[in-house]
Amino acid sequence: MAEKHNFVWQELQRHFDTDDLTIVVSSRWKFTAHLLPDLQSAIEEQLEPLSPEVLGFQQFEEYSPMKLSDLTTSRGPYVVPRAPLQFQDIDIGEDQPYASRNNCIWLFNIRSMPALVILSKFLTRHGPKIQVEIAHLPDDVGHAFAKDFLRTIQEQCKRSRYYRNKVVSFESDDFSGTHETMRVHDLHAVSRNDVVLSKATMDQLDTHILEFVKCREQLKRLGQSARKGILFHGYPGTGKTHVIRYLASNLPGHTTILVTAEQMLNMEEYFALARILQPCVMVFEDADLVARAREDISSQKAETRLNRMLNEMDGLGTDADILIFLTTNRLNSLEGALASRSGRVDLVLEIPLPDDDCRERLFRQYGYALNFQDEALAEAVVRSKGRSAADVKEIVRRLAQQSITRRGSLVISREDVEAVFADVEAVLNPLKRDEGTVKRHIIDHDDEEDCGSC
């Protein structure tokens, strides 16, 4: 059994059977830490047939990766000691999290020639990163293995076994808000029957999104762009987010990335993740929080967010299999360089207030367990004119409560409809106010120095 040593440099000398570790050569690549489960699985699958020995090591500070040159140091204050293997649970949207390694070394042999792989996690201003370095003796066998090894793990990360057909979102994991944890959610199926829109709107969704994706490869062969930006607009509650859920769940093989306005300063990280995980969908809800017209922006941070978003969208390239969905309730407030610029936003699609036919379908859908008597349903449809899908959903709940309270049944009479709408007119209408003032306050006062009047 090989002798165990206290320091990494001693283990490397033992493994390479030399006192001169300067003869060892290496290649390395950096990845976003969000891909650690895919990355680690790809490494372990390639190395498993070689029966590697796995070592842990101590990382002195978290803001720079540990390199081979650091691990070979044998003198001074920065000699790297061995340490127990460290594991961290990562959410992958399954019942059990993925047990990932933070820092470790795999020691193995390629055709009796020693080699190793170093995995090191570190922090940058754009979030956590992973560096993978492969080291070997300067021979053709080692060079060929290293080249194929790095290419393979990159390709397997792009295929992503853990995040494909799922939704990922981000949240701050400390009080400063500088570090973010990725959360993974199952993509629940939304059927076509669950989307209550006019035929004309559904045809637009089919033509410009679902059919577009099916034609992507042929379009690329013809030199056409494979990426597309879609801006969904309409009154609050019309179902813009629901439409996006429907589209995402009907785009097989895609990963959906949700980005909020608060995270826009780190958007380079999310666009980089989208490039790796393509085909994917990027969703920016309430785009007016980030992409408001320049003449309405008074905060330097808000203008920085806007510029970064425009630059990242431009940098995707025409061959990127990426759809960008943006939503807004305030179309006229958006920066023209976004909303009116093909190549960034290629389609502006209104999700309108439901017409009579759609409202009837909504009442039947939300009230599937209710029994509408006589002219009750027709009355509800007429009285709800100008209401959103979200309003109809709330009205149905009030109808159910009204019926249960008065009769203990699920029968809805015309009198129930009249009573509920009288209450709706008195209570719900005052809440229908413009949210623009609140949104402007959030954007214009997101720097402390801008908050003197708060």
N, C-alpha and C positions, 0 to 999 in steps of 0.2 A: 504494500500500500504506500502511495506517495506521501512524503512528509508534508505536513501542513505548516504554513508560515503565517506570520502576523501581518505582513505587508504585501501589497499587490505586486510590487516590483519583484519580490522574491518568487512569487507564484509564476510570474511571466518568464523569469530566467529559467525556472524549472521546466516550464512547458516548452519553451523554445530551445532548451538545452544549450544556453549560451550566457556568458556574462556581459556580452555586448549587445544590448537591445536596440542599438542604433541601426542595426542591419535590417530590422523589421520595417516593412512599408505598410501603408494603410490608405483606405479610401473612406470617405464619410458623406452622409446625406442627412439633411434636417427635414423633419415632418412636423405638422401640427399635432399637439398632444391629444387632440380629439380623436385621432386615428389610432391611438395606442392599442386598443384591443385587436384591430385588424393587423397592425404592424407586428405586435408580439406573436400573434398566431402564425403569421407568415414566416417569421424568423424560426420559431420552434418547429414548424413543419419541415422546413428545409434542413434544419440541423438534427432533427430526431434520428435519422438513419446513421448519423455519425457519433451517436452516444456522447454528447458533450458533457463536460463538467461545468457546473454553474456556480459562480462566486458572487458574493455581494461585496460592495466597497463603500467607504464613507465619502460623501460629497461635502466639501468644506463650505461652499456657499452656493445658493440656489439660482444665481443669476448668470451662470455660465456653464456650459456642458463640460463634463469630464472627458478629456481626450487621451489618446494613447500616450502622448508626451507627458501628460500629468501623471499617469499611472506608472510610468517607468522611472520617475524621480526616486532616488535612493538616499538623498541627503537633504538636510535643511528642514524647515518647519512644515513643508507641504508634502511630506512623505505620506502616501495614501494607505491607510490601514484597511485590512479586510473587515467586513461587517456582516451581520446576519442579512439574509435576503429580505427585502422589504416588499410588501404587497399592498396594493390599494384597490378597493372596490370601485369599479366604474359602471355607471348605469348604461345598459345596452337595450333597455326596453323589454327585458325578459323577467321571468320570475326570480332568477338569481343574477346578481351583478357579475361582471367579469373581474377576476382577480389579476390585476396587472402588476408588473414589476416596475419599480421606480428607477433603480440603477442596478445593473448586473453585467457580468462578463460570462460568455460562453466560451470555454476552451475545448478545442476539438482538433482532429487531424484530417487532412485531405490527402489520401493516398500516402499515408505515413508522414506527411509534411504538416507541421504544427501551424495552427491558425486560431484566430479568436474573433468574436464579435462583442462590441461594447454597446450597451444601451444606456443612455444618460438623459434624464429629464431635467429641464431648467426653465426659468422664467424670462420672458421678454416683456417690453411695454405693450406688445400686442397679444400677450397671453402665453400660456405654457407651450413649450416645444419639446420635441424628442430628437436627439441626435443618435444615429446608428453609424458605427464605425467598424469596418472589417479590416483586420491586420493579418499579414502573412509574410513568409519569406519571399525575397525578390526572385521568384521563378515563374515560369509560364503557367504551371498548374495553379499556383496561388492567384495570379492575375486573372486567369480565365474564370476561376471560381468566384472571385470577388465581383467581377463585372456582372456575371449572371445572377449572383446573389442579390445585389442592389437592384438590378432591373426587375427581378421577380417580386421582391417585396413592394416595389413601387406599383407594379401592375396589380398585385393582390389588394393593395389598399384602394386602388381605383374601383375594383369590383365590389369591395366592401360587403362582407357577409353579415355584418352586425347592424348596419344602418340602412341597407337597401329596403325600400318600401316602408320606411318609417319616417316619423317627423322628429326633427331635433330642434330644441330651443335652448336658450342660454339664460343663466341667472347669476347674479353676483354671489360669491361665496365668502365675502368678508365685508367688514364695515366700510372699508374705503371704496368698495365697488370696482377695484382695479382687476381682480381675478374673477373669472367666470367659469361656472360649471356647466357642462353640456348635459341637458336632460333629453331622454329619448322616449318617444311616445309611439304606441301602436297607431297605425293609420286605419281608423275605423271606416268601413265601407259606407259610402253614401250613394244610393242608387239614383237612377235618372228620375224615377217616380217621386223621390224625396225632394226634388228641386222643382218648385212651383214658379215657373217663369213663362212668359209668352213664347210661342213657337219661334218668332223672329229672334228673340234673344238666345234661345237654345240653339238655333241654327248658327248664330254668330260664334257661340262657344264651340260648336262642332267644327266649323270651318277653320277658325283661326287658332284653335288649340289642339283639340283631339285629332283632327285630320292632319294638321300641320306636323304633329309629332310622328305620325305614321309615315309621312313623306320625307322625313328629315334626311335620311341617308341618300335618297335620290336627289334631294335639293343640294346637298353638299357636293355630290358628283357633278352637278351642273354649275358649281361655283357660287351657290346661293348660301346665305347665312342660315345657320342652324339654331341661332338663339333668337329670342323674341321677348319684348316687354309688353305687358298688358296692364292698362290702368283701368280699374273698376271704380266707378263713381256712382253716387246716388245718395238719397236721404238716409239718415241713420235708421237701422233696423230693416232695410230692404233685403238683406240676405247676402251681402258681398262676401263675408267670411264663410258662410254656408256654401256658396258657389265654389269658393276656392277649395274647401274640403271635398266637394264633389269632384272637382277636376283632379286634385292630387290623388284621390283614391282610385281614379280611373286612368292613371298614367303609370302602368306597370313598369317596375324596375327603377323608378325615380325615388330619390331621397328628397324630402321637403325640409328646407331650412327656414326657420322663423327668426326674423331680426326685428327688434323693437327700436324705437327712436333713441332710447337711452344707450343703446349699444353701438350707435353709428360711428363713434370715434375709433372703434376697433374693427370697422367693417372690412379692412384689408384681410383680417383673419377669416372672416366668414366667406368672402369672395374666393379666397384661396381654398377653403374647404369645399366650396361649390365646384371649383375647377377639378378637384381631385375626385369628388363623388359624382360627377356628371355621368349619366343624365340626372339632373336635379331641378327642383323648383325652389326659387328664393321668394319669400313672401315678406313684403314691407307693408304692414297695416298702418293706416293713418299717415300716409306719405306726406301730408301737408305739415306734419310736425317736423319734418326734416327738409323737405324740398319746397318750402314756401318761396314765393317770388322775392328776388333779391332786394327790391325796393321796400319790402316790408320787413326785412331782417335788420335788427339793431344789435344783435349779439355776435361777437367774433366767433364764438364756438359754434353757433348755428350755421354761420356761413362756411366754416370749416367742414362741418358735417355735409352740407350740400355739395361742396366742391369734391370731397372725397367720394361721395356717392356717384356723381357724374363721371369722375375719373375711373372709378372701378368698373362702372358699366361699360365705358368705352374700351377698357382694357381686356374685356372678356375674349375678344376675337370672334370672327364669324363662324368658326368651326366648333364653338362651344355648345354642347347640348344642354343649354340652360334656359329655363323659362323664368322670367322675373314678373311676379304679380305684385302690383301696388294697389292699395285701396285709399279712397278719400271721400269724405262727405262734403268737401269744399273745393270743387274742381277749379274755380276761378282764382283760388289762392296759390296754386302751384306755379313754380318757376317754369317759364316757357321753354327754357333749354332742356327741360325734362319732358313735360307734358306734350310739347309740340314738336319734338325732335325724333323723327324716325331713326331707328337704330338704337335708341334708348327706350322710347315708348312707341310701339308699332301699331297699337290699337287702343283707342279710348272707348270703353264699353260701359254704357249706363245700365245699372241694375235698378229698374224703375219701381215706383210704387205699384203694387199689384192692381190690375184692372178688375172689373167685375168678375170675370171668369176665374182669374187667379185667386181672388178673395174667397170665392165659393169653394174652390179646391182647398184653400188653406183651412177654412172652417171645417171641411170634411176631414182633412188630414189631422189637424190638431184635436178635433172633437170626434175622433173615430169611435169613442166609447159612449158618446151622447146620442140621444134620440130627439132630433128636432121635429116638433109637431107642427102640423098645419103650415102656416106661412112664416114660421120662426126663422128658418134658414134664409129665406129670401129677404126678410126684414133685416137680418143681421148683415147681409151683403150690402144692402142699400145704405144702412146706417154707418157702415164702416168705410164708405168712400173716402179716399184720401189718406187712409191709414196704412201703415207699413205692415210687413209680415210679422214683425215683433209685436206690434200692437194687436194684431189679430190673435196671436198666441196668448197674450195676456187677457184679451176679451173672452176667449174660450174658457180660460181658467176661472174667470169671474162668473161666467154662465154656469159652469159646473158647480161652483160653490153656491150660487144663488139657488139652483135647483135642489141641491142636497139640503140646504138650510131650510127651504120652504116645504119640501115634500119628502125628503129623504130618498129621492130617486134621481135617475139620470135623464129624466124627460125635460126637454127645454121647450117652454111655451113662448108665444109671442110676448106675453106679459113679462117673462123673464128677460127677453131681449130688450124691451123698452126700459125696464128698471136698470139693467146693467149699463145701457148706453147713456141713460140720464146721469148715472154715477160717473161714467167715463168722461162725459162732457164737463162735469163739474170738477173732477179730480185730475184726469190725465192731461187735459189741454194745457193747464198752467206749466206743466213740465216740458212742453214743447218749445224750448228756447234755443237760441243760437249758442252753440258751444264754442264758437270761434274766439270769443274774448278769453275764455279759459285757456284754450290752446295757445293763443298768442302770448299769454302770460307765462306759460310753461317754457316756450321757446326763448322769449326775450329775456328771461330771468334765470337761465340755467348756469350762469356764472355768478359767483358770490358778489363780485363787484357791480353786477347789474341790478342787485336786489335792494338798493338803498331805499326805494319807496315802498317795499313790501311790508 
